[in-house]
Amino acid sequence: MSKETPCIAVCIMDPGTSLCLGCGRTLPEIARWHRIDTAERQAVMSQLAGRMADAGLAQPELAAGPKSD
């Protein structure tokens, strides 16, 4: 995926929060993502980790990257 998208190809919407379990975006954000400018994308991306944490949603292992022992 591009650096300008938080998508990790785990596209499942949480029914309780309306957030994507993979990236934390809402459906409207996902739908207009290709039409917004870089500054707005970065603003949304800077909120995603906090948004997921506030909603009590764990990001998938895929998003966490490799584990170190």
The first five atom37 places (N, CA, C, CB, O) and aatype in JSON, in Angstrom:
{
  "aatype": [12, 15, 11, 6, 16, 14, 4, 9, 0, 19, 4, 9, 12, 3, 14, 7, 16, 15, 10, 4, 10, 7, 4, 7, 1, 16, 10, 14, 6, 9, 0, 1, 17, 8, 1, 9, 3, 16, 0, 6, 1, 5, 0, 19, 12, 15, 5, 10, 0, 7, 1, 12, 0, 3, 0, 7, 10, 0, 5, 14, 6, 10, 0, 0, 7, 14, 11, 15, 3],
  "atom_mask": [
    [1, 1, 1, 1, 1],
    [1, 1, 1, 1, 1],
    [1, 1, 1, 1, 1],
    [1, 1, 1, 1, 1],
    [1, 1, 1, 1, 1],
    [1, 1, 1, 1, 1],
    [1, 1, 1, 1, 1],
    [1, 1, 1, 1, 1],
    [1, 1, 1, 1, 1],
    [1, 1, 1, 1, 1],
    [1, 1, 1, 1, 1],
    [1, 1, 1, 1, 1],
    [1, 1, 1, 1, 1],
    [1, 1, 1, 1, 1],
    [1, 1, 1, 1, 1],
    [1, 1, 1, 0, 1],
    [1, 1, 1, 1, 1],
    [1, 1, 1, 1, 1],
    [1, 1, 1, 1, 1],
    [1, 1, 1, 1, 1],
    [1, 1, 1, 1, 1],
    [1, 1, 1, 0, 1],
    [1, 1, 1, 1, 1],
    [1, 1, 1, 0, 1],
    [1, 1, 1, 1, 1],
    [1, 1, 1, 1, 1],
    [1, 1, 1, 1, 1],
    [1, 1, 1, 1, 1],
    [1, 1, 1, 1, 1],
    [1, 1, 1, 1, 1],
    [1, 1, 1, 1, 1],
    [1, 1, 1, 1, 1],
    [1, 1, 1, 1, 1],
    [1, 1, 1, 1, 1],
    [1, 1, 1, 1, 1],
    [1, 1, 1, 1, 1],
    [1, 1, 1, 1, 1],
    [1, 1, 1, 1, 1],
    [1, 1, 1, 1, 1],
    [1, 1, 1, 1, 1],
    [1, 1, 1, 1, 1],
    [1, 1, 1, 1, 1],
    [1, 1, 1, 1, 1],
    [1, 1, 1, 1, 1],
    [1, 1, 1, 1, 1],
    [1, 1, 1, 1, 1],
    [1, 1, 1, 1, 1],
    [1, 1, 1, 1, 1],
    [1, 1, 1, 1, 1],
    [1, 1, 1, 0, 1],
    [1, 1, 1, 1, 1],
    [1, 1, 1, 1, 1],
    [1, 1, 1, 1, 1],
    [1, 1, 1, 1, 1],
    [1, 1, 1, 1, 1],
    [1, 1, 1, 0, 1],
    [1, 1, 1, 1, 1],
    [1, 1, 1, 1, 1],
    [1, 1, 1, 1, 1],
    [1, 1, 1, 1, 1],
    [1, 1, 1, 1, 1],
    [1, 1, 1, 1, 1],
    [1, 1, 1, 1, 1],
    [1, 1, 1, 1, 1],
    [1, 1, 1, 0, 1],
    [1, 1, 1, 1, 1],
    [1, 1, 1, 1, 1],
    [1, 1, 1, 1, 1],
    [1, 1, 1, 1, 1]
  ],
  "atom_positions": [
    [[0.83, -1.19, 0.0], [0.0, 0.0, 0.0], [0.88, 1.26, 0.0], [-0.95, -0.01, 1.22], [2.04, 1.22, 0.4]],
    [[0.32, 2.34, -0.44], [1.02, 3.61, -0.52], [1.31, 4.18, 0.86], [0.22, 4.6, -1.34], [0.61, 3.86, 1.83]],
    [[2.33, 5.02, 0.95], [2.62, 5.71, 2.21], [1.49, 6.64, 2.59], [3.93, 6.47, 2.1], [1.36, 7.0, 3.76]],
    [[0.68, 7.05, 1.64], [-0.38, 8.0, 1.93], [-1.71, 7.34, 2.25], [-0.56, 8.92, 0.78], [-2.76, 7.98, 2.16]],
    [[-1.67, 6.08, 2.62], [-2.88, 5.41, 3.06], [-2.56, 4.53, 4.25], [-3.5, 4.59, 1.92], [-1.51, 3.88, 4.28]],
    [[-3.44, 4.5, 5.23], [-3.23, 3.62, 6.37], [-3.78, 2.22, 6.13], [-3.88, 4.22, 7.61], [-3.71, 1.36, 7.02]],
    [[-4.32, 1.97, 4.96], [-4.94, 0.68, 4.65], [-3.92, -0.45, 4.74], [-5.56, 0.72, 3.25], [-2.82, -0.37, 4.2]],
    [[-4.32, -1.52, 5.45], [-3.49, -2.71, 5.55], [-4.23, -3.92, 4.98], [-3.07, -2.96, 7.01], [-3.85, -5.06, 5.24]],
    [[-5.28, -3.67, 4.21], [-6.07, -4.7, 3.54], [-6.79, -5.62, 4.52], [-5.19, -5.52, 2.64], [-6.99, -6.8, 4.24]],
    [[-7.16, -5.08, 5.67], [-8.02, -5.77, 6.64], [-9.26, -4.89, 6.73], [-7.31, -5.98, 8.07], [-9.41, -4.09, 7.66]],
    [[-10.14, -5.06, 5.78], [-11.27, -4.14, 5.62], [-12.54, -4.73, 6.22], [-11.48, -3.81, 4.14], [-13.36, -5.33, 5.52]],
    [[-12.68, -4.55, 7.53], [-13.86, -5.02, 8.26], [-14.32, -3.86, 9.12], [-13.55, -6.3, 9.12], [-13.56, -3.32, 9.92]],
    [[-15.58, -3.49, 8.96], [-16.12, -2.38, 9.74], [-16.66, -2.89, 11.07], [-17.22, -1.65, 8.94], [-17.42, -3.86, 11.11]],
    [[-16.28, -2.23, 12.16], [-16.79, -2.56, 13.48], [-18.19, -1.96, 13.61], [-15.84, -2.04, 14.61], [-18.34, -0.75, 13.48]],
    [[-19.22, -2.79, 13.85], [-20.58, -2.26, 13.9], [-20.83, -1.31, 15.07], [-21.54, -3.4, 13.98], [-21.71, -0.45, 14.97]],
    [[-20.09, -1.45, 16.14], [-20.3, -0.58, 17.3], [-19.71, 0.81, 17.16], [0.0, 0.0, 0.0], [-20.25, 1.77, 17.69]],
    [[-18.6, 0.91, 16.43], [-17.9, 2.19, 16.32], [-17.93, 2.78, 14.92], [-16.48, 2.03, 16.76], [-17.64, 3.96, 14.74]],
    [[-18.29, 1.97, 13.94], [-18.26, 2.36, 12.53], [-16.84, 2.67, 12.04], [-19.15, 3.56, 12.3], [-16.65, 3.45, 11.11]],
    [[-15.85, 2.06, 12.69], [-14.46, 2.22, 12.28], [-13.98, 0.94, 11.61], [-13.56, 2.58, 13.49], [-14.39, -0.16, 11.98]],
    [[-13.11, 1.09, 10.64], [-12.48, -0.06, 10.01], [-11.53, -0.68, 11.03], [-11.72, 0.34, 8.69], [-10.72, 0.03, 11.63]],
    [[-11.62, -1.99, 11.23], [-10.75, -2.66, 12.19], [-9.3, -2.7, 11.73], [-11.23, -4.07, 12.43], [-8.4, -2.9, 12.55]],
    [[-9.06, -2.52, 10.46], [-7.7, -2.53, 9.94], [-6.99, -1.2, 10.07], [0.0, 0.0, 0.0], [-5.82, -1.14, 10.44]],
    [[-7.71, -0.12, 9.76], [-7.03, 1.19, 9.71], [-7.63, 2.25, 10.63], [-7.05, 1.7, 8.32], [-6.96, 3.24, 10.95]],
    [[-8.87, 2.07, 11.07], [-9.47, 3.05, 11.97], [-10.24, 4.15, 11.27], [0.0, 0.0, 0.0], [-10.77, 5.04, 11.94]],
    [[-10.31, 4.11, 9.94], [-11.08, 5.14, 9.23], [-12.56, 4.79, 9.21], [-10.55, 5.31, 7.79], [-12.94, 3.63, 9.4]],
    [[-13.38, 5.79, 8.96], [-14.81, 5.59, 8.78], [-15.09, 5.33, 7.3], [-15.63, 6.81, 9.28], [-14.23, 5.59, 6.46]],
    [[-16.27, 4.81, 6.99], [-16.62, 4.59, 5.58], [-16.56, 5.88, 4.75], [-18.0, 3.98, 5.48], [-16.03, 5.85, 3.65]],
    [[-17.1, 7.01, 5.25], [-16.98, 8.24, 4.46], [-15.53, 8.64, 4.19], [-17.7, 9.37, 5.17], [-15.21, 9.12, 3.11]],
    [[-14.66, 8.46, 5.17], [-13.24, 8.78, 4.95], [-12.63, 7.86, 3.9], [-12.45, 8.66, 6.27], [-11.89, 8.32, 3.03]],
    [[-12.95, 6.58, 3.99], [-12.42, 5.62, 3.01], [-12.93, 5.98, 1.61], [-12.84, 4.17, 3.38], [-12.17, 5.95, 0.65]],
    [[-14.21, 6.3, 1.51], [-14.81, 6.58, 0.2], [-14.21, 7.81, -0.48], [-16.31, 6.78, 0.36], [-14.09, 7.83, -1.7]],
    [[-13.84, 8.82, 0.28], [-13.32, 10.05, -0.34], [-11.8, 10.16, -0.27], [-13.93, 11.25, 0.32], [-11.24, 11.18, -0.66]],
    [[-11.14, 9.12, 0.22], [-9.69, 9.17, 0.45], [-8.91, 9.62, -0.77], [-9.2, 7.82, 0.9], [-7.99, 10.43, -0.65]],
    [[-9.25, 9.12, -1.93], [-8.48, 9.46, -3.14], [-8.75, 10.89, -3.62], [-8.82, 8.48, -4.26], [-8.04, 11.39, -4.49]],
    [[-9.75, 11.55, -3.05], [-10.07, 12.91, -3.47], [-9.55, 13.99, -2.51], [-11.55, 13.06, -3.61], [-9.62, 15.17, -2.83]],
    [[-9.04, 13.6, -1.35], [-8.57, 14.6, -0.4], [-7.07, 14.86, -0.59], [-8.86, 14.16, 1.05], [-6.34, 14.02, -1.12]],
    [[-6.63, 16.02, -0.15], [-5.22, 16.37, -0.35], [-4.33, 15.75, 0.73], [-5.06, 17.89, -0.36], [-4.82, 15.22, 1.72]],
    [[-3.05, 15.82, 0.51], [-2.07, 15.21, 1.4], [-2.19, 15.71, 2.83], [-0.67, 15.46, 0.88], [-2.1, 14.92, 3.76]],
    [[-2.4, 16.99, 3.03], [-2.5, 17.55, 4.37], [-3.68, 16.96, 5.14], [-2.64, 19.08, 4.31], [-3.56, 16.63, 6.32]],
    [[-4.81, 16.81, 4.46], [-5.98, 16.23, 5.13], [-5.75, 14.75, 5.41], [-7.24, 16.42, 4.26], [-6.16, 14.26, 6.47]],
    [[-5.12, 14.04, 4.5], [-4.8, 12.62, 4.73], [-3.92, 12.48, 5.96], [-4.09, 12.0, 3.49], [-4.18, 11.64, 6.82]],
    [[-2.89, 13.3, 6.04], [-1.98, 13.23, 7.18], [-2.69, 13.58, 8.48], [-0.79, 14.17, 6.97], [-2.41, 12.98, 9.51]],
    [[-3.6, 14.54, 8.43], [-4.37, 14.91, 9.63], [-5.21, 13.73, 10.11], [-5.26, 16.13, 9.35], [-5.25, 13.44, 11.31]],
    [[-5.88, 13.06, 9.18], [-6.69, 11.9, 9.55], [-5.78, 10.79, 10.09], [-7.52, 11.39, 8.34], [-6.08, 10.19, 11.12]],
    [[-4.68, 10.52, 9.38], [-3.79, 9.44, 9.79], [-3.2, 9.68, 11.18], [-2.67, 9.27, 8.78], [-2.95, 8.72, 11.92]],
    [[-2.99, 10.93, 11.54], [-2.43, 11.23, 12.87], [-3.42, 10.94, 13.98], [-1.99, 12.69, 12.94], [-3.03, 10.81, 15.14]],
    [[-4.7, 10.82, 13.65], [-5.74, 10.56, 14.65], [-6.06, 9.07, 14.8], [-6.99, 11.3, 14.28], [-6.7, 8.68, 15.78]],
    [[-5.64, 8.25, 13.86], [-6.12, 6.87, 13.8], [-5.76, 6.02, 15.0], [-5.61, 6.23, 12.59], [-6.62, 5.31, 15.53]],
    [[-4.53, 6.05, 15.46], [-4.12, 5.22, 16.59], [-4.92, 5.59, 17.84], [-2.6, 5.37, 16.87], [-5.39, 4.71, 18.56]],
    [[-5.07, 6.87, 18.1], [-5.84, 7.32, 19.25], [-7.31, 6.97, 19.12], [0.0, 0.0, 0.0], [-7.95, 6.59, 20.1]],
    [[-7.83, 7.1, 17.93], [-9.22, 6.76, 17.64], [-9.48, 5.28, 17.95], [-9.56, 7.07, 16.17], [-10.48, 4.93, 18.59]],
    [[-8.57, 4.43, 17.49], [-8.71, 2.99, 17.75], [-8.58, 2.69, 19.24], [-7.64, 2.19, 16.96], [-9.35, 1.89, 19.78]],
    [[-7.64, 3.31, 19.9], [-7.45, 3.09, 21.33], [-8.67, 3.56, 22.12], [-6.19, 3.83, 21.83], [-9.14, 2.86, 23.01]],
    [[-9.18, 4.74, 21.79], [-10.36, 5.27, 22.47], [-11.57, 4.36, 22.3], [-10.69, 6.66, 21.95], [-12.41, 4.27, 23.19]],
    [[-11.66, 3.7, 21.15], [-12.78, 2.81, 20.86], [-12.56, 1.42, 21.46], [-12.99, 2.7, 19.35], [-13.45, 0.57, 21.4]],
    [[-11.37, 1.18, 22.03], [-11.07, -0.13, 22.61], [-10.83, -1.2, 21.56], [0.0, 0.0, 0.0], [-11.02, -2.39, 21.81]],
    [[-10.4, -0.77, 20.38], [-10.15, -1.7, 19.28], [-8.65, -1.91, 19.14], [-10.76, -1.18, 17.95], [-7.88, -0.95, 19.05]],
    [[-8.24, -3.16, 19.11], [-6.84, -3.48, 18.9], [-6.58, -3.57, 17.41], [-6.44, -4.81, 19.6], [-7.36, -4.16, 16.67]],
    [[-5.49, -2.98, 16.98], [-5.13, -3.1, 15.57], [-4.6, -4.5, 15.32], [-4.07, -2.02, 15.16], [-3.94, -5.07, 16.19]],
    [[-4.88, -5.05, 14.15], [-4.42, -6.4, 13.83], [-2.91, -6.52, 13.89], [-4.91, -6.8, 12.46], [-2.19, -5.54, 13.73]],
    [[-2.43, -7.73, 14.13], [-0.99, -8.01, 14.18], [-0.29, -7.51, 12.93], [-0.75, -9.51, 14.34], [0.85, -7.05, 12.99]],
    [[-0.98, -7.61, 11.79], [-0.41, -7.17, 10.52], [0.04, -5.71, 10.6], [-1.43, -7.35, 9.38], [1.06, -5.34, 10.03]],
    [[-0.73, -4.89, 11.29], [-0.42, -3.47, 11.39], [0.7, -3.2, 12.39], [-1.65, -2.69, 11.8], [1.39, -2.18, 12.29]],
    [[0.89, -4.1, 13.33], [1.88, -3.89, 14.37], [3.31, -4.11, 13.88], [1.6, -4.79, 15.54], [4.26, -3.64, 14.5]],
    [[3.45, -4.83, 12.78], [4.78, -5.09, 12.24], [5.43, -6.27, 12.93], [0.0, 0.0, 0.0], [4.81, -6.92, 13.77]],
    [[6.67, -6.54, 12.6], [7.36, -7.7, 13.15], [7.61, -7.54, 14.65], [8.68, -7.94, 12.41], [7.87, -6.44, 15.14]],
    [[7.54, -8.65, 15.34], [7.82, -8.64, 16.78], [9.28, -8.95, 16.99], [6.93, -9.65, 17.54], [9.88, -9.72, 16.24]],
    [[9.84, -8.35, 18.03], [11.22, -8.67, 18.39], [11.21, -9.4, 19.72], [12.12, -7.38, 18.46], [10.38, -9.12, 20.59]],
    [[12.11, -10.34, 19.86], [12.18, -11.13, 21.1], [13.04, -10.5, 22.13], [12.68, -12.51, 20.81], [13.2, -11.04, 23.22]]
  ]
}
